[in-house]
Amino acid sequence: MFVVPVRGVVAIAALIASYSFGAADENKLYIVQDSTLAGPIGNTLFVDQSSSQGSTVMGVPDDTTLISGPSSINASTSALDPATLPAVQIGSGNDAAINLSGALSLGMLSQTGNGNAAIIDVSGDRSIGAVRQVGDRNTGKVNVAGDDLTGILIQNGHDNSQTLNVTNANVTWTQNGNNITQGDASAFGNPSVISNGATVIVTQTR
């Protein structure tokens, strides 16, 4: 379990955490936090890799990588260098929690803006959970349960809220615009995608 609370005007960190005891073996964490241009409230990141082996926390690839679909991310993550693509929180008052279990799981986070909140839960082997938030006051949660699966939530805009539950599928869910919510925003709206392993791409625009 690893907690990175950052407070103050200057908040830049790059960390690599490797564990070699018990179940948490050879896990890695790469992050950058920067609130220098966004006011006095820093960013907070909570990471739990204690039930995983060989898991990695890193950033989200750019849109050109994502556009070809989740299956390509599964195939190409081995070619990405996590040290040059850290998880990022740039802005003020961003909050995130990443919980990884299983073997070779991957949590990917990018928050640019202010007051964003994200939760990433991945249980299973070789599965990926990712959240990218560009804007302010977005709330997003991704739950991925199973092996060799991908769940990606992208929020471009302000005041968006979404929870994505993925079982037996590869899913990219994108929200472009403002005030896009699903269900009760305070409880994270709750779309679920369950399939036979197919790729599902959903885009909401307002």
Buried (B, 14 or more C-beta within 10 A) or exposed (E): EBEBEBEEEEBEBEBEBEBEEEEBBBBBBBBBBBBEEBEEBBBBBBBBBBBBBBBBBBBBBEEEBBEEBBBBBBEEBEEBEBEEBBBBBBBBBBBBBBBBBBBBBBBBBBBBBBBBBBBBBBBBBBBBBBBBBBBBBBBBBBBBBBBBBBBBBBBBBBBBBBBBBBBBBBBBBBBBBBEBBBEEBEEBBBBEBEEEEEBBBEEBEE
